[in-house]
Amino acid sequence: MSTPNESANAIFEPATLGPVELRNRFIKAATSEGRSPNGRVTDELIAYHEGFARGGVGMTTLAYCATSPKGFSAPGQILMEKESLPGLKDFTATMHEHGAKASAQLGHAGPVATRQQIGETPWAPSKFINPTSFNYCRRISKDEIKTAIREFADAAELAAEAGFDALELHFGHLYLPSSFLSNWINKRDDEYGGNIENRSRFVREISQAVKERVGDDVAIIAKMSMTDGIPGSIVLPDSLQTAQMLDADGNVDAILLTQGSSVVRQMWLFRGEPPLAGFAEHMPFPFNVGVRMFGKPMLGDFEYHDMYMYEDARQFLDKVKNTKLVLLGGLTQREHFEKGYNEGFEFFEIGRALLREPDMIQKIQEKPGYRTLCDHNNYCMPSVFGKTHCIYSPDYAMKAEDREIRPAETAGASERIEG
Ligand SMILES: Cc1cc2nc3c(=O)[nH]c(=O)nc-3n(C[C@H](O)[C@H](O)[C@H](O)COP(=O)(O)O)c2cc1C
């Protein structure tokens, strides 16, 4: 939206997202939680999100909900099928009891998946070898494209039936929809490849199918990468055009602007030091040695600074006319949200800082000068291979001896409260 917002306190006031009213403008970002053995919502997963709901977010995002068994990207994710409905209903009812809305992130991993995880060759727009997992991915047919679109719509309908207020369509991080947007992975010569109009066709068709299926009752958010730090893959001028097409189509209520890829140079999304020792913990020999030696060039090493997606995200404000824009990336202090809101962003998603402090929204509301505690050590990243958590969380026994960051030594040092 191009009109700058004004009142600073407005970030804590109710705001509408499509057909839904949130109690404020803060949304817990998707952080694949790993608490769903057998693809189902568990009480433990609900309790985990209760922390964010009680802690004051306007909406929390249940992640990651695979639209198909081929769509998993990490262990312990949710499968959107009928048998998951009771757990999904419990989830939304509990969030609503706490006054928070519930969003479901719907995704298909595509070239991010591994054969080991999904039991078959992963999908991609064209033949592709994932340079991190070394998995060969096969080119999907047009019929399979139609299947994938229908599966998104089926998953959306299930989420709506379960009482979700919003759906977040994962069009980022080189997952299947995002890989169609990439000039690096998408080498198709049909109407789904080539120029950016063709490469955007898949995400537009998913958005349309979802909208047609759920109608006007549920808010729809598209999470798309602005850039992915990979030469010739997803670049800003293309992404601006994709966003404009989604805006003109009118099938999504908001666009959540993310960055990066889960295929290679993963740190473009997170910034800061790659948590190599944490990844090595989850890998057998010799991969654990390999990741320590070659992890940095593969994952990338990009300096972290607060609001690191802001400058790119601002480029979208003038171009996207009717669809609300959601800012993400290193948003940790009250002044970041005020700055974003004054510039024209309507909502804010927060990942790591909420893992560190599920009640950070209450804290910054009550004490405007409060300095939140996340230090972006990024060790929450490899925790997705188990139960996603912040390494400072008191709820987890920590195997810290192999880590470069040892919670016991640093947790106290990072406690700081101002204002
Ligand atoms: C542990 C972890 C798991 C994540 N899992 C997901 C996911 O399932 N889907 C997704 O779109 N993004 C995922 N992300 C990315 C976050 O949604 C967010 O885009 C990123 O962390 C940047 O926001 P932040 O600076 O507030 O952490 C994950 C991030 C972390 C730290």
The ligand as a Tripos MOL2 file, in Angstrom:
@<TRIPOS>MOLECULE
LIG
   31    33     1     0     0
SMALL
NO_CHARGES

@<TRIPOS>ATOM
      1 C1         13.8330  -22.4060   13.1590 C.3       1 LIG1
      2 C2         13.2050  -21.7430   11.9740 C.ar      1 LIG1
      3 C3         12.2780  -22.4480   11.1930 C.ar      1 LIG1
      4 C4         11.6740  -21.8350   10.0880 C.ar      1 LIG1
      5 N1         10.7190  -22.5030    9.3740 N.ar      1 LIG1
      6 C5         10.0530  -21.8560    8.4080 C.ar      1 LIG1
      7 C6          8.9430  -22.4710    7.7430 C.ar      1 LIG1
      8 O1          8.5100  -23.5630    8.0940 O.2       1 LIG1
      9 N2          8.3500  -21.7800    6.7290 N.ar      1 LIG1
     10 C7          8.7730  -20.5380    6.3570 C.ar      1 LIG1
     11 O2          8.2110  -19.9520    5.4350 O.2       1 LIG1
     12 N3          9.7930  -19.9280    6.9730 N.ar      1 LIG1
     13 C8         10.4170  -20.5440    7.9890 C.ar      1 LIG1
     14 N4         11.4020  -19.8900    8.6720 N.ar      1 LIG1
     15 C9         11.7330  -18.5000    8.3080 C.3       1 LIG1
     16 C10        10.9370  -17.5150    9.1860 C.3       1 LIG1
     17 O3          9.5460  -17.6140    8.9170 O.3       1 LIG1
     18 C11        11.3700  -16.0750    8.9000 C.3       1 LIG1
     19 O4         11.0660  -15.8250    7.5550 O.3       1 LIG1
     20 C12        12.8660  -15.8290    9.1650 C.3       1 LIG1
     21 O5         13.2600  -16.4340   10.3770 O.3       1 LIG1
     22 C13        13.1750  -14.3310    9.2050 C.3       1 LIG1
     23 O6         12.4440  -13.7100   10.2300 O.3       1 LIG1
     24 P1         13.1410  -13.3110   11.6620 P.3       1 LIG1
     25 O7         14.2990  -12.4220   11.3660 O.co2     1 LIG1
     26 O8         12.0490  -12.6140   12.4220 O.co2     1 LIG1
     27 O9         13.5700  -14.5810   12.3120 O.co2     1 LIG1
     28 C14        12.0100  -20.4890    9.7700 C.ar      1 LIG1
     29 C15        12.9120  -19.8050   10.5660 C.ar      1 LIG1
     30 C16        13.5080  -20.4040   11.6630 C.ar      1 LIG1
     31 C17        14.4640  -19.6110   12.5050 C.3       1 LIG1
@<TRIPOS>BOND
     1     1     2 1
     2     2     3 ar
     3     2    30 ar
     4     3     4 ar
     5     4     5 ar
     6     4    28 ar
     7     5     6 ar
     8     6     7 ar
     9     6    13 1
    10     7     8 2
    11     7     9 ar
    12     9    10 ar
    13    10    11 2
    14    10    12 ar
    15    12    13 ar
    16    13    14 ar
    17    14    15 1
    18    14    28 ar
    19    15    16 1
    20    16    17 1
    21    16    18 1
    22    18    19 1
    23    18    20 1
    24    20    21 1
    25    20    22 1
    26    22    23 1
    27    23    24 1
    28    24    25 2
    29    24    26 1
    30    24    27 1
    31    28    29 ar
    32    29    30 ar
    33    30    31 1
@<TRIPOS>SUBSTRUCTURE
     1 LIG1         1 GROUP 0 **** ****
